[in-house]
Amino acid sequence: MGKIIIIVSILVLCFAIDIGLAQKVNPQKGKMLFVKNCRSCHIQDGKAKPLYGGRRKQADWQAAFAKGKYMTYPCKETWQKLSNQDIEDILSYFMEEASDGVMPRGCG
């Protein structure tokens, strides 16, 4: 009985630590990071294809960010300056504004 309590206690502790270490995404920070690092090129008549969340579905954004695919884009140097959390925040901004997202561009 004592061994079971110890094992369960260890599992609960590991789960609690895992939850505590997991960072939440921040779409507002992602928008700020996109504006600061990317928008100057990703606008109409810019150096790169215009990017607006509402023009694509969430699956499109997930595919664009899957397995570091963004590191193959011409703006690789910009991506290298960002942390993994920054990249997750930018993705969360696009996901939120996707045409099938919770706050699609054009609402409100």
Beta strands, then each sheet from edge to edge (+ up, - down):
end
